[in-house]
Amino acid sequence: MGQLGKFGKILGPKGLMPNPKSGTVTPDVAKAVKEVKAGKIDFRVNKQGIIHAAVGKLNFTTEQLEENTKALINQVNKLKPATAKGTYMKSVYLSSTMGPGLKIVKDEIN
């Protein structure tokens, strides 16, 4: 990781900087590659509590997108802290990178 520090100004703004927390810096490279190929996704939460995550690509079928979206929402619900009270997810929207957001009805997700 020490040798990569000098590339931080180039890789950082592009989101390509390796990070031990996200699993991109590891002594077991084969395991990391296997996890990514198996469908491991990372999501991040901003200060407003909005979750940003990729659930598919343009060439995915509707069923694949639906399955991935349900899996992400179920995982977020599993990671809900025990101290969180009330409604954990107020709304769910799905959008392409630069497209308009589509509201997803939460009752139909599970």
ZIQUI-V884898 format. One record per residue. RES is the residue in one small letter. PHI is phi as a letter, one per 30 degrees, with the letter a starting at -180 (none if undefined). OMEGA is omega as a letter, one per 30 degrees, with the letter a starting at -180 (none if undefined). D_LAST is the distance of its C-alpha to the last C-alpha in whole Angstrom. Layout:
res & phi & omega & d_last
RES & PHI & OMEGA & D_LAST
RES & PHI & OMEGA & D_LAST
This chain:
res & phi & omega & d_last
m & none & a & 41
g & d & a & 45
q & d & a & 46
l & d & a & 43
g & e & a & 43
k & d & l & 46
f & c & a & 43
g & e & a & 41
k & d & l & 42
i & d & a & 41
l & d & a & 38
g & e & a & 37
p & d & l & 36
k & d & a & 35
g & i & a & 32
l & c & a & 34
m & d & l & 35
p & d & a & 34
n & b & l & 33
p & d & a & 33
k & d & a & 30
s & d & l & 28
g & i & l & 29
t & d & l & 31
v & c & a & 35
t & a & l & 35
p & d & a & 38
d & c & a & 36
v & d & a & 35
a & d & l & 34
k & d & a & 31
a & d & l & 30
v & d & l & 30
k & d & l & 28
e & d & a & 25
v & d & l & 25
k & d & l & 26
a & d & l & 23
g & j & l & 21
k & d & l & 21
i & b & l & 20
d & c & l & 21
f & b & l & 20
r & b & a & 22
v & b & l & 22
n & d & a & 25
k & d & a & 27
q & d & l & 25
g & i & l & 21
i & d & a & 20
i & c & l & 18
h & c & l & 20
a & a & l & 19
a & c & l & 19
v & c & l & 16
g & l & l & 19
k & b & a & 22
l & d & a & 24
n & d & l & 24
f & d & l & 21
t & d & l & 19
t & d & a & 16
e & d & l & 14
q & d & l & 15
l & d & l & 14
e & d & l & 11
e & d & a & 11
n & d & l & 12
t & d & l & 10
k & d & l & 7
a & d & l & 10
l & d & a & 11
i & d & l & 9
n & d & l & 8
q & d & l & 12
v & d & l & 13
n & d & l & 11
k & d & a & 13
l & d & l & 16
k & e & l & 16
p & d & a & 20
a & d & a & 20
t & d & a & 23
a & d & a & 20
k & c & l & 20
g & i & a & 18
t & d & a & 15
y & d & l & 15
m & c & a & 13
k & d & a & 15
s & a & l & 14
v & b & l & 13
y & b & l & 15
l & b & l & 16
s & b & l & 19
s & d & a & 22
t & e & a & 25
m & c & a & 27
g & c & l & 25
p & d & l & 24
g & d & l & 20
l & c & a & 18
k & d & l & 15
i & c & l & 12
v & d & a & 10
k & d & a & 8
d & d & a & 7
e & d & a & 6
i & d & a & 4
n & d & none & 0
